[in-house]
């Protein structure tokens, strides 16, 4: 109490001068201070609650926006199908179907790029080690077909006679030779879809079954890297697709220290086997 009197001595002297009951005045002052403090606390509490409500409302708005975007977004997919099979059930002719299972689109353009990835493995001691991977762009794999011009559903379908037969013939040939026994060949496709969305904004989507991607998703930078390989480097026609040529291409890539891409054009006119 003494400390309070010293701190507020001017107020205490004033109270003495006018003859007011000191305990009563001090009690009223403390009550006033407590009431102001309580009001400040309640206002702060209300402000925090209002902020929390505002943040929750913003989350709801964002969620509604995501739902709206999803409902108005195209959802592309492609599947490869076996159009022809031999007596053993092996694929002879492969087709591809591109679909939109989402919101309708307009002014659609579709390009399909096919690649072959050859992984070179070697036995070192008792271990099978990956030595190098070569990616070769393949052209004329799908040539027969068209875009449907539909806004939803099947957008395009393509095929090529005996494209798969040529591919599997070379793949089986790899297993017949000791030199290439541990080579692994995989075929994959990159689909580029250009279109106008529901806002008439031009957009581009990429799909790929490279390395068995979930939902065919591929990052744009990965897609552009594959497009650069396809457009800037010589392509191998499916009609020239054979074991000896692929072996020379891989050897050329290996001994010339290419990291994963090459220009096989130097070899296409070669008569060496």
PASEBA-1860 file (N, C-alpha, C; in nm, 3 decimals):
! residues 273
1> XXXXXXXX> 0.083/-0.120/0.000/0.000/0.000/0.000/0.087/0.126/0.000 ~ 0.197/0.120/0.075/0.285/0.237/0.082/0.344/0.270/-0.056 ~ 0.379/0.165/-0.128/0.437/0.188/-0.263/0.336/0.255/-0.355 ~ 0.210/0.214/-0.344/0.106/0.273/-0.428/0.087/0.421/-0.394 ~ 0.087/0.449/-0.260/0.071/0.589/-0.218/0.186/0.675/-0.268 ~ 0.309/0.620/-0.259/0.426/0.696/-0.307/0.414/0.720/-0.456 ~ 0.372/0.613/-0.532/0.366/0.626/-0.678/0.260/0.726/-0.721 ~ 0.146/0.727/-0.648/0.038/0.817/-0.684/0.023/0.929/-0.578
9> XXXXXXXX> 0.138/0.980/-0.528/0.130/1.078/-0.419/0.059/1.205/-0.461 ~ 0.072/1.246/-0.588/0.003/1.367/-0.634/-0.148/1.348/-0.624 ~ -0.192/1.227/-0.665/-0.335/1.201/-0.657/-0.381/1.194/-0.512 ~ -0.295/1.134/-0.427/-0.330/1.121/-0.285/-0.338/1.259/-0.220 ~ -0.244/1.346/-0.248/-0.247/1.481/-0.193/-0.370/1.558/-0.238 ~ -0.406/1.536/-0.365/-0.526/1.605/-0.417/-0.649/1.557/-0.344 ~ -0.655/1.425/-0.318/-0.771/1.369/-0.248/-0.777/1.425/-0.105 ~ -0.660/1.435/-0.038/-0.656/1.492/0.097/-0.702/1.636/0.096
17> XXXXXXXX> -0.663/1.709/-0.008/-0.695/1.851/-0.014/-0.843/1.878/-0.026 ~ -0.914/1.789/-0.091/-1.057/1.814/-0.111/-1.141/1.739/-0.010 ~ -1.073/1.667/0.076/-1.145/1.603/0.186/-1.227/1.484/0.147 ~ -1.185/1.408/0.048/-1.260/1.290/0.004/-1.211/1.169/0.081 ~ -1.301/1.074/0.103/-1.268/0.951/0.174/-1.167/0.872/0.092 ~ -1.045/0.859/0.146/-0.936/0.799/0.069/-0.960/0.651/0.037 ~ -0.995/0.568/0.129/-1.015/0.426/0.094/-1.120/0.406/-0.014 ~ -1.228/0.484/-0.006/-1.334/0.470/-0.105/-1.286/0.506/-0.244
25> XXXXXXXX> -1.209/0.616/-0.253/-1.158/0.660/-0.384/-1.062/0.558/-0.441 ~ -0.971/0.509/-0.355/-0.874/0.410/-0.403/-0.944/0.284/-0.452 ~ -1.048/0.244/-0.381/-1.122/0.124/-0.422/-1.186/0.145/-0.560 ~ -1.245/0.266/-0.577/-1.305/0.295/-0.707/-1.203/0.298/-0.819 ~ -1.085/0.352/-0.788/-0.979/0.356/-0.890/-0.936/0.216/-0.929 ~ -0.915/0.130/-0.827/-0.873/-0.008/-0.856/-0.981/-0.083/-0.934 ~ -1.106/-0.058/-0.898/-1.216/-0.121/-0.971/-1.217/-0.075/-1.116 ~ -1.194/0.055/-1.137/-1.193/0.108/-1.273/-1.079/0.047/-1.356
33> XXXXXXXX> -0.960/0.040/-1.291/-0.845/-0.019/-1.361/-0.872/-0.166/-1.396 ~ -0.930/-0.239/-1.300/-0.962/-0.379/-1.325/-1.064/-0.396/-1.436 ~ -1.163/-0.306/-1.438/-1.267/-0.314/-1.541/-1.208/-0.287/-1.679 ~ -1.119/-0.186/-1.686/-1.055/-0.154/-1.815/-0.968/-0.271/-1.862 ~ -0.895/-0.330/-1.766/-0.811/-0.445/-1.800/-0.895/-0.561/-1.851 ~ -1.009/-0.584/-1.785/-1.098/-0.693/-1.827/-1.154/-0.667/-1.966 ~ -1.194/-0.541/-1.992/-1.246/-0.508/-2.125/-1.140/-0.528/-2.233 ~ -1.016/-0.487/-2.201/-0.905/-0.505/-2.297/-0.882/-0.652/-2.327
41> XXXXXXXX> -0.887/-0.734/-2.221/-0.867/-0.878/-2.238/-0.977/-0.938/-2.326 ~ -1.103/-0.897/-2.299/-1.215/-0.949/-2.376/-1.207/-0.905/-2.522 ~ -1.167/-0.781/-2.544/-1.153/-0.732/-2.682/-1.044/-0.809/-2.757 ~ -0.933/-0.836/-2.686/-0.826/-0.914/-2.748/-0.873/-1.055/-2.782 ~ -0.950/-1.113/-2.690/-1.003/-1.248/-2.710/-1.098/-1.251/-2.830 ~ -1.185/-1.150/-2.835/-1.280/-1.141/-2.947/-1.206/-1.123/-3.080 ~ -1.100/-1.039/-3.077/-1.021/-1.016/-3.199/-0.957/-1.145/-3.248 ~ -0.904/-1.225/-3.155/-0.843/-1.352/-3.192/-0.948/-1.447/-3.250
49> XXXXXXXX> -1.067/-1.448/-3.188/-1.173/-1.533/-3.239/-1.217/-1.489/-3.378 ~ -1.227/-1.358/-3.398/-1.264/-1.306/-3.530/-1.159/-1.341/-3.634 ~ -1.030/-1.335/-3.595/-0.922/-1.371/-3.687/-0.929/-1.518/-3.724 ~ -0.957/-1.602/-3.621/-0.969/-1.746/-3.647/-1.086/-1.775/-3.740 ~ -1.199/-1.705/-3.718/-1.316/-1.723/-3.804/-1.285/-1.677/-3.947 ~ -1.212/-1.564/-3.957/-1.175/-1.512/-4.088/-1.084/-1.611/-4.163 ~ -0.988/-1.669/-4.090/-0.899/-1.767/-4.153/-0.976/-1.891/-4.197 ~ -1.071/-1.934/-4.113/-1.153/-2.050/-4.149/-1.239/-2.021/-4.271
57> XXXXXXXX> -1.294/-1.900/-4.277/-1.374/-1.862/-4.393/-1.289/-1.857/-4.519 ~ -1.163/-1.811/-4.505/-1.073/-1.806/-4.620/-1.041/-1.948/-4.669 ~ -1.025/-2.040/-4.574/-1.001/-2.179/-4.611/-1.120/-2.236/-4.688 ~ -1.241/-2.201/-4.642/-1.361/-2.248/-4.711/-1.367/-2.190/-4.852 ~ -1.333/-2.061/-4.864/-1.333/-1.997/-4.996/-1.230/-2.064/-5.087 ~ -1.110/-2.090/-5.033/-1.006/-2.155/-5.112/-1.049/-2.296/-5.153 ~ -1.113/-2.367/-5.060/-1.159/-2.503/-5.091/-1.267/-2.500/-5.199 ~ -1.360/-2.406/-5.187/-1.465/-2.392/-5.289/-1.404/-2.358/-5.425
65> XXXXXXXX> -1.298/-2.276/-5.421/-1.230/-2.239/-5.546/-1.164/-2.362/-5.610 ~ -1.100/-2.444/-5.525/-1.037/-2.565/-5.577/-1.141/-2.659/-5.637 ~ -1.256/-2.671/-5.572/-1.364/-2.755/-5.624/-1.411/-2.701/-5.759 ~ -1.428/-2.569/-5.765/-1.473/-2.507/-5.890/-1.371/-2.528/-6.001 ~ -1.242/-2.512/-5.969/-1.137/-2.532/-6.069/-1.136/-2.677/-6.116 ~ -1.150/-2.770/-6.019/-1.150/-2.912/-6.055/-1.270/-2.944/-6.146 ~ -1.388/-2.892/-6.110/-1.507/-2.919/-6.189/-1.499/-2.860/-6.329 ~ -1.420/-2.754/-6.345/-1.408/-2.689/-6.475/-1.275/-2.720/-6.545
73> XXXXXXXX> -1.205/-2.821/-6.495/-1.076/-2.858/-6.553/-1.090/-2.983/-6.639 ~ -1.013/-2.985/-6.747/-1.005/-3.106/-6.828/-0.921/-3.210/-6.753 ~ -0.953/-3.336/-6.769/-0.877/-3.445/-6.707/-0.843/-3.546/-6.817 ~ -0.718/-3.537/-6.860/-0.675/-3.615/-6.976/-0.617/-3.750/-6.933 ~ -0.627/-3.842/-7.026/-0.572/-3.975/-7.003/-0.546/-4.039/-7.139 ~ -0.449/-4.130/-7.144/-0.434/-4.208/-7.267/-0.407/-4.354/-7.231 ~ -0.450/-4.441/-7.318/-0.429/-4.584/-7.300/-0.377/-4.643/-7.430 ~ -0.291/-4.741/-7.418/-0.243/-4.814/-7.535/-0.317/-4.947/-7.541
81> XXXXXXXX> -0.356/-4.985/-7.660/-0.435/-5.107/-7.679/-0.371/-5.193/-7.786 ~ -0.393/-5.323/-7.774/-0.342/-5.418/-7.873/-0.449/-5.439/-7.980 ~ -0.423/-5.385/-8.100/-0.520/-5.398/-8.209/-0.511/-5.534/-8.278 ~ -0.391/-5.591/-8.281/-0.371/-5.721/-8.344/-0.280/-5.806/-8.257 ~ -0.307/-5.936/-8.254/-0.224/-6.028/-8.178/-0.196/-6.153/-8.262 ~ -0.082/-6.217/-8.232/-0.052/-6.342/-8.301/-0.120/-6.458/-8.229 ~ -0.090/-6.579/-8.274/-0.157/-6.697/-8.217/-0.119/-6.721/-8.072 ~ -0.006/-6.665/-8.028/0.038/-6.681/-7.890/-0.008/-6.566/-7.800
89> XXXXXXXX> -0.080/-6.471/-7.859/-0.129/-6.358/-7.781/-0.033/-6.241/-7.774 ~ 0.079/-6.247/-7.848/0.174/-6.137/-7.849/0.121/-6.023/-7.935 ~ 0.145/-5.900/-7.890/0.096/-5.783/-7.962/0.168/-5.766/-8.095 ~ 0.091/-5.742/-8.201/0.147/-5.715/-8.333/0.132/-5.567/-8.369 ~ 0.013/-5.514/-8.342/-0.015/-5.374/-8.374/-0.069/-5.306/-8.249 ~ -0.008/-5.194/-8.215/-0.047/-5.120/-8.095/-0.117/-4.991/-8.134 ~ -0.224/-4.959/-8.064/-0.293/-4.834/-8.084/-0.291/-4.749/-7.958 ~ -0.324/-4.623/-7.973/-0.329/-4.532/-7.858/-0.457/-4.450/-7.865
97> XXXXXXXX> -0.522/-4.435/-7.749/-0.647/-4.359/-7.739/-0.628/-4.249/-7.635 ~ -0.654/-4.125/-7.675/-0.642/-4.011/-7.584/-0.783/-3.963/-7.550 ~ -0.810/-3.944/-7.420/-0.944/-3.907/-7.374/-0.940/-3.786/-7.281 ~ -1.053/-3.719/-7.275/-1.078/-3.614/-7.176/-1.197/-3.655/-7.093 ~ -1.175/-3.684/-6.966/-1.282/-3.727/-6.876/-1.328/-3.613/-6.785 ~ -1.287/-3.491/-6.817/-1.323/-3.377/-6.734/-1.411/-3.278/-6.808 ~ -1.387/-3.150/-6.782/-1.468/-3.043/-6.842/-1.438/-3.032/-6.991 ~ -1.539/-3.002/-7.073/-1.517/-2.992/-7.218/-1.413/-2.886/-7.253
105> XXXXXXXX> -1.339/-2.913/-7.361/-1.236/-2.821/-7.409/-1.267/-2.782/-7.554 ~ -1.189/-2.686/-7.604/-1.207/-2.642/-7.743/-1.070/-2.631/-7.810 ~ -1.074/-2.634/-7.944/-0.955/-2.610/-8.025/-0.838/-2.699/-7.981 ~ -0.861/-2.828/-7.983/-0.763/-2.925/-7.931/-0.661/-2.963/-8.038 ~ -0.536/-2.972/-7.997/-0.429/-3.024/-8.084/-0.351/-3.129/-8.005 ~ -0.314/-3.237/-8.071/-0.249/-3.348/-8.002/-0.127/-3.394/-8.082 ~ -0.017/-3.409/-8.013/0.106/-3.464/-8.072/0.155/-3.579/-7.985 ~ 0.198/-3.686/-8.051/0.245/-3.806/-7.981/0.391/-3.830/-8.018
113> XXXXXXXX> 0.475/-3.846/-7.917/0.617/-3.870/-7.938/0.654/-4.003/-7.873 ~ 0.721/-4.087/-7.949/0.757/-4.221/-7.899/0.909/-4.230/-7.882 ~ 0.950/-4.297/-7.776/1.092/-4.314/-7.745/1.120/-4.458/-7.708 ~ 1.245/-4.495/-7.724/1.294/-4.623/-7.673/1.409/-4.593/-7.578 ~ 1.399/-4.647/-7.459/1.505/-4.634/-7.359/1.578/-4.768/-7.347 ~ 1.708/-4.764/-7.365/1.790/-4.885/-7.353/1.882/-4.869/-7.234 ~ 1.865/-4.956/-7.138/1.949/-4.955/-7.018/2.055/-5.063/-7.031 ~ 2.180/-5.022/-7.022/2.292/-5.115/-7.036/2.337/-5.157/-6.898
121> XXXXXXXX> 2.322/-5.285/-6.869/2.366/-5.342/-6.741/2.482/-5.438/-6.767 ~ 2.561/-5.458/-6.666/2.674/-5.549/-6.678/2.695/-5.620/-6.545 ~ 2.742/-5.743/-6.552/2.770/-5.820/-6.431/2.911/-5.787/-6.384 ~ 2.921/-5.731/-6.264/3.050/-5.698/-6.203/3.061/-5.783/-6.077 ~ 3.147/-5.884/-6.083/3.154/-5.980/-5.973/3.028/-6.063/-5.971 ~ 2.952/-6.050/-5.864/2.824/-6.121/-5.854/2.706/-6.025/-5.860 ~ 2.734/-5.897/-5.893/2.629/-5.795/-5.895/2.598/-5.751/-6.037 ~ 2.470/-5.719/-6.061/2.427/-5.661/-6.187/2.420/-5.510/-6.170
129> XXXXXXXX> 2.507/-5.438/-6.240/2.517/-5.294/-6.223/2.472/-5.220/-6.348 ~ 2.404/-5.108/-6.324/2.362/-5.022/-6.434/2.482/-4.941/-6.484 ~ 2.510/-4.953/-6.613/2.625/-4.884/-6.670/2.583/-4.752/-6.735 ~ 2.479/-4.759/-6.816/2.439/-4.639/-6.890/2.297/-4.655/-6.942 ~ 2.229/-4.541/-6.965/2.097/-4.541/-7.025/2.097/-4.451/-7.147 ~ 2.043/-4.501/-7.257/2.036/-4.426/-7.383/1.888/-4.413/-7.422 ~ 1.846/-4.292/-7.456/1.710/-4.267/-7.501/1.713/-4.232/-7.649 ~ 1.636/-4.305/-7.729/1.635/-4.287/-7.874/1.494/-4.248/-7.918
137> XXXXXXXX> 1.478/-4.134/-7.986/1.345/-4.096/-8.036/1.307/-4.181/-8.157 ~ 1.181/-4.226/-8.159/1.131/-4.310/-8.267/1.019/-4.237/-8.340 ~ 1.027/-4.232/-8.472/0.922/-4.167/-8.549/0.840/-4.269/-8.628 ~ 0.722/-4.227/-8.669/0.629/-4.307/-8.749/0.576/-4.428/-8.673 ~ 0.578/-4.421/-8.538/0.524/-4.533/-8.462/0.371/-4.533/-8.469 ~ 0.311/-4.413/-8.463/0.166/-4.399/-8.482/0.144/-4.305/-8.600 ~ 0.082/-4.354/-8.706/0.059/-4.270/-8.824/-0.085/-4.273/-8.873 ~ -0.159/-4.376/-8.838/-0.295/-4.392/-8.888/-0.393/-4.352/-8.779
145> XXXXXXXX> -0.480/-4.256/-8.808/-0.577/-4.213/-8.709/-0.609/-4.066/-8.726 ~ -0.681/-4.011/-8.631/-0.722/-3.871/-8.642/-0.774/-3.820/-8.509 ~ -0.787/-3.686/-8.501/-0.850/-3.620/-8.388/-0.999/-3.615/-8.414 ~ -1.078/-3.644/-8.312/-1.224/-3.651/-8.329/-1.291/-3.514/-8.330 ~ -1.221/-3.411/-8.277/-1.278/-3.277/-8.261/-1.389/-3.272/-8.156 ~ -1.404/-3.379/-8.079/-1.500/-3.376/-7.968/-1.440/-3.298/-7.851 ~ -1.527/-3.236/-7.772/-1.481/-3.157/-7.659/-1.457/-3.243/-7.535 ~ -1.513/-3.362/-7.535/-1.503/-3.451/-7.421/-1.511/-3.595/-7.470
153> XXXXXXXX> -1.462/-3.688/-7.385/-1.461/-3.827/-7.429/-1.335/-3.857/-7.509 ~ -1.346/-3.939/-7.612/-1.230/-3.973/-7.695/-1.193/-3.853/-7.782 ~ -1.069/-3.807/-7.766/-1.022/-3.691/-7.842/-0.947/-3.734/-7.968 ~ -0.878/-3.848/-7.961/-0.801/-3.894/-8.077/-0.767/-4.041/-8.060 ~ -0.742/-4.108/-8.172/-0.702/-4.248/-8.171/-0.607/-4.271/-8.288 ~ -0.494/-4.337/-8.261/-0.393/-4.361/-8.363/-0.341/-4.504/-8.354 ~ -0.287/-4.552/-8.464/-0.225/-4.683/-8.467/-0.123/-4.687/-8.580 ~ -0.062/-4.801/-8.601/0.033/-4.823/-8.711/0.050/-4.974/-8.727
161> XXXXXXXX> 0.038/-5.022/-8.846/0.042/-5.165/-8.871/0.177/-5.224/-8.830 ~ 0.171/-5.325/-8.746/0.288/-5.404/-8.704/0.395/-5.320/-8.632 ~ 0.355/-5.208/-8.573/0.455/-5.128/-8.499/0.507/-5.204/-8.378 ~ 0.416/-5.271/-8.308/0.456/-5.345/-8.188/0.534/-5.471/-8.224 ~ 0.504/-5.530/-8.336/0.575/-5.651/-8.380/0.723/-5.620/-8.402 ~ 0.751/-5.506/-8.466/0.890/-5.466/-8.490/0.963/-5.442/-8.358 ~ 0.894/-5.379/-8.264/0.955/-5.350/-8.134/0.989/-5.478/-8.058 ~ 0.894/-5.568/-8.046/0.916/-5.691/-7.970/1.015/-5.784/-8.038
169> XXXXXXXX> 1.022/-5.778/-8.171/1.120/-5.862/-8.242/1.262/-5.824/-8.201 ~ 1.288/-5.693/-8.190/1.421/-5.647/-8.147/1.443/-5.678/-7.999 ~ 1.341/-5.661/-7.918/1.353/-5.690/-7.776/1.388/-5.837/-7.753 ~ 1.325/-5.927/-7.826/1.356/-6.070/-7.813/1.497/-6.101/-7.865 ~ 1.539/-6.025/-7.966/1.673/-6.047/-8.022/1.781/-6.014/-7.919 ~ 1.754/-5.915/-7.835/1.850/-5.878/-7.732/1.884/-5.997/-7.643 ~ 1.785/-6.080/-7.615/1.803/-6.191/-7.521/1.876/-6.309/-7.584 ~ 1.895/-6.305/-7.716/1.960/-6.417/-7.785/2.112/-6.404/-7.792
177> XXXXXXXX> 2.164/-6.286/-7.758/2.307/-6.260/-7.774/2.369/-6.227/-7.638 ~ 2.485/-6.282/-7.615/2.553/-6.259/-7.487/2.585/-6.111/-7.467 ~ 2.625/-6.046/-7.576/2.666/-5.905/-7.567/2.553/-5.815/-7.516 ~ 2.431/-5.848/-7.554/2.317/-5.762/-7.519/2.221/-5.831/-7.422 ~ 2.263/-5.941/-7.363/2.172/-6.019/-7.278/2.123/-5.937/-7.158 ~ 2.209/-5.850/-7.107/2.173/-5.770/-6.989/2.127/-5.629/-7.027 ~ 2.098/-5.608/-7.154/2.040/-5.481/-7.194/1.888/-5.489/-7.176 ~ 1.830/-5.380/-7.129/1.685/-5.374/-7.111/1.629/-5.264/-7.199
185> XXXXXXXX> 1.533/-5.299/-7.284/1.473/-5.201/-7.374/1.328/-5.175/-7.333 ~ 1.294/-5.048/-7.319/1.158/-5.010/-7.282/1.108/-4.904/-7.380 ~ 0.985/-4.915/-7.419/0.922/-4.817/-7.507/0.827/-4.731/-7.424 ~ 0.823/-4.601/-7.453/0.728/-4.515/-7.384/0.685/-4.401/-7.475 ~ 0.575/-4.338/-7.439/0.517/-4.231/-7.521/0.503/-4.103/-7.439 ~ 0.515/-3.992/-7.508/0.487/-3.859/-7.451/0.377/-3.797/-7.535 ~ 0.267/-3.759/-7.469/0.153/-3.698/-7.539/0.144/-3.551/-7.499 ~ 0.142/-3.464/-7.599/0.130/-3.320/-7.577/-0.008/-3.275/-7.625
193> XXXXXXXX> -0.086/-3.217/-7.535/-0.223/-3.175/-7.566/-0.235/-3.025/-7.548 ~ -0.264/-2.954/-7.654/-0.290/-2.812/-7.649/-0.440/-2.787/-7.663 ~ -0.494/-2.690/-7.589/-0.639/-2.670/-7.591/-0.676/-2.535/-7.530 ~ -0.802/-2.496/-7.549/-0.859/-2.380/-7.483/-0.944/-2.429/-7.366 ~ -0.921/-2.374/-7.246/-0.998/-2.416/-7.131/-1.131/-2.342/-7.125 ~ -1.203/-2.355/-7.012/-1.337/-2.296/-7.002/-1.334/-2.144/-7.000 ~ -1.216/-2.086/-6.975/-1.201/-1.940/-6.980/-1.145/-1.894/-7.114 ~ -1.138/-1.989/-7.211/-1.080/-1.962/-7.343/-0.932/-1.924/-7.333
201> XXXXXXXX> -0.867/-1.978/-7.233/-0.723/-1.956/-7.215/-0.647/-2.076/-7.273 ~ -0.544/-2.046/-7.353/-0.464/-2.152/-7.413/-0.379/-2.221/-7.308 ~ -0.385/-2.353/-7.305/-0.310/-2.430/-7.206/-0.252/-2.553/-7.274 ~ -0.152/-2.613/-7.208/-0.087/-2.734/-7.261/-0.067/-2.833/-7.148 ~ -0.102/-2.957/-7.174/-0.085/-3.065/-7.077/0.001/-3.174/-7.138 ~ 0.089/-3.232/-7.056/0.175/-3.341/-7.100/0.142/-3.468/-7.021 ~ 0.138/-3.580/-7.092/0.117/-3.710/-7.030/0.226/-3.805/-7.080 ~ 0.267/-3.897/-6.994/0.367/-3.995/-7.036/0.356/-4.121/-6.952
209> XXXXXXXX> 0.383/-4.235/-7.016/0.391/-4.361/-6.942/0.536/-4.400/-6.916 ~ 0.625/-4.300/-6.920/0.767/-4.324/-6.893/0.785/-4.373/-6.750 ~ 0.853/-4.485/-6.734/0.880/-4.545/-6.603/0.750/-4.569/-6.524 ~ 0.643/-4.599/-6.598/0.515/-4.636/-6.537/0.465/-4.529/-6.440 ~ 0.464/-4.404/-6.486/0.421/-4.293/-6.401/0.276/-4.312/-6.356 ~ 0.250/-4.279/-6.228/0.115/-4.284/-6.176/0.031/-4.175/-6.242 ~ -0.086/-4.211/-6.290/-0.178/-4.118/-6.356/-0.117/-4.050/-6.478 ~ -0.009/-4.110/-6.531/0.058/-4.059/-6.651/0.113/-3.919/-6.631
217> XXXXXXXX> 0.131/-3.877/-6.506/0.180/-3.743/-6.479/0.327/-3.727/-6.509 ~ 0.364/-3.613/-6.564/0.504/-3.582/-6.591/0.524/-3.432/-6.574 ~ 0.634/-3.394/-6.509/0.664/-3.253/-6.488/0.692/-3.186/-6.622 ~ 0.656/-3.057/-6.630/0.672/-2.985/-6.756/0.819/-2.978/-6.799 ~ 0.910/-2.963/-6.703/1.052/-2.956/-6.740/1.102/-3.090/-6.794 ~ 1.049/-3.202/-6.739/1.085/-3.333/-6.792/1.030/-3.350/-6.934 ~ 0.906/-3.308/-6.955/0.845/-3.318/-7.087/0.922/-3.236/-7.190 ~ 0.963/-3.117/-7.152/1.037/-3.032/-7.246/1.175/-3.088/-7.277
225> XXXXXXXX> 1.234/-3.157/-7.180/1.362/-3.222/-7.206/1.345/-3.333/-7.309 ~ 1.240/-3.412/-7.296/1.213/-3.518/-7.393/1.179/-3.459/-7.530 ~ 1.104/-3.349/-7.532/1.072/-3.283/-7.659/1.198/-3.232/-7.727 ~ 1.292/-3.183/-7.648/1.418/-3.135/-7.706/1.494/-3.250/-7.771 ~ 1.493/-3.366/-7.704/1.558/-3.484/-7.762/1.492/-3.521/-7.894 ~ 1.360/-3.518/-7.894/1.287/-3.562/-8.013/1.305/-3.465/-8.130 ~ 1.305/-3.336/-8.100/1.305/-3.237/-8.208/1.445/-3.197/-8.254 ~ 1.543/-3.202/-8.165/1.676/-3.155/-8.200/1.770/-3.267/-8.244
233> XXXXXXXX> 1.736/-3.392/-8.215/1.823/-3.503/-8.249/1.757/-3.590/-8.355 ~ 1.842/-3.656/-8.436/1.789/-3.743/-8.541/1.704/-3.853/-8.481 ~ 1.597/-3.885/-8.552/1.505/-3.987/-8.505/1.521/-4.115/-8.587 ~ 1.493/-4.225/-8.521/1.500/-4.356/-8.586/1.360/-4.399/-8.625 ~ 1.338/-4.425/-8.754/1.207/-4.466/-8.802/1.177/-4.608/-8.756 ~ 1.050/-4.634/-8.728/1.009/-4.768/-8.688/1.034/-4.867/-8.802 ~ 1.038/-4.817/-8.926/1.064/-4.904/-9.040/1.210/-4.951/-9.043 ~ 1.301/-4.873/-8.983/1.443/-4.910/-8.977/1.481/-4.971/-8.842
241> XXXXXXXX> 1.382/-5.005/-8.766/1.404/-5.053/-8.629/1.452/-5.198/-8.635 ~ 1.580/-5.220/-8.607/1.633/-5.356/-8.608/1.747/-5.369/-8.507 ~ 1.779/-5.491/-8.476/1.875/-5.521/-8.369/2.014/-5.465/-8.398 ~ 2.068/-5.491/-8.517/2.204/-5.448/-8.548/2.219/-5.296/-8.545 ~ 2.118/-5.225/-8.594/2.125/-5.078/-8.595/2.120/-5.024/-8.452 ~ 2.032/-5.077/-8.371/2.024/-5.031/-8.232/2.153/-5.059/-8.157 ~ 2.213/-5.174/-8.184/2.339/-5.207/-8.117/2.449/-5.108/-8.156 ~ 2.454/-5.070/-8.284/2.555/-4.973/-8.327/2.529/-4.836/-8.264
249> XXXXXXXX> 2.401/-4.798/-8.257/2.367/-4.668/-8.197/2.410/-4.664/-8.051 ~ 2.382/-4.770/-7.977/2.419/-4.773/-7.835/2.570/-4.771/-7.820 ~ 2.642/-4.847/-7.903/2.789/-4.846/-7.896/2.844/-4.708/-7.930 ~ 2.785/-4.644/-8.031/2.830/-4.510/-8.068/2.809/-4.413/-7.953 ~ 2.693/-4.422/-7.888/2.663/-4.337/-7.773/2.760/-4.365/-7.659 ~ 2.788/-4.494/-7.637/2.872/-4.533/-7.524/3.015/-4.482/-7.540 ~ 3.074/-4.508/-7.656/3.214/-4.473/-7.675/3.238/-4.325/-7.699 ~ 3.135/-4.251/-7.734/3.150/-4.107/-7.756/3.101/-4.027/-7.635
257> XXXXXXXX> 3.081/-4.095/-7.525/3.052/-4.032/-7.396/2.926/-3.947/-7.395 ~ 2.825/-3.987/-7.472/2.698/-3.918/-7.460/2.634/-3.957/-7.327 ~ 2.575/-3.861/-7.256/2.518/-3.894/-7.125/2.392/-3.981/-7.135 ~ 2.299/-3.942/-7.223/2.178/-4.023/-7.236/2.107/-3.998/-7.369 ~ 2.164/-3.909/-7.455/2.103/-3.879/-7.584/2.210/-3.886/-7.692 ~ 2.170/-3.899/-7.817/2.267/-3.916/-7.923/2.210/-3.873/-8.056 ~ 2.297/-3.865/-8.155/2.256/-3.837/-8.292/2.286/-3.961/-8.375 ~ 2.189/-4.047/-8.395/2.214/-4.170/-8.469/2.221/-4.149/-8.620
265> XXXXXXXX> 2.193/-4.028/-8.669/2.192/-4.003/-8.812/2.322/-4.043/-8.880 ~ 2.434/-4.034/-8.809/2.563/-4.071/-8.866/2.564/-4.219/-8.903 ~ 2.485/-4.297/-8.832/2.489/-4.441/-8.850/2.384/-4.494/-8.946 ~ 2.282/-4.413/-8.974/2.169/-4.465/-9.050/2.207/-4.506/-9.192 ~ 2.307/-4.441/-9.249/2.349/-4.474/-9.385/2.468/-4.569/-9.387 ~ 2.504/-4.619/-9.269/2.619/-4.707/-9.261/2.580/-4.849/-9.303 ~ 2.669/-4.916/-9.370/2.645/-5.055/-9.411/2.707/-5.155/-9.316 ~ 2.769/-5.103/-9.208/2.830/-5.194/-9.112/2.723/-5.265/-9.032
273> X> 2.747/-5.386/-8.994/2.651/-5.463/-8.916/2.698/-5.473/-8.773
END
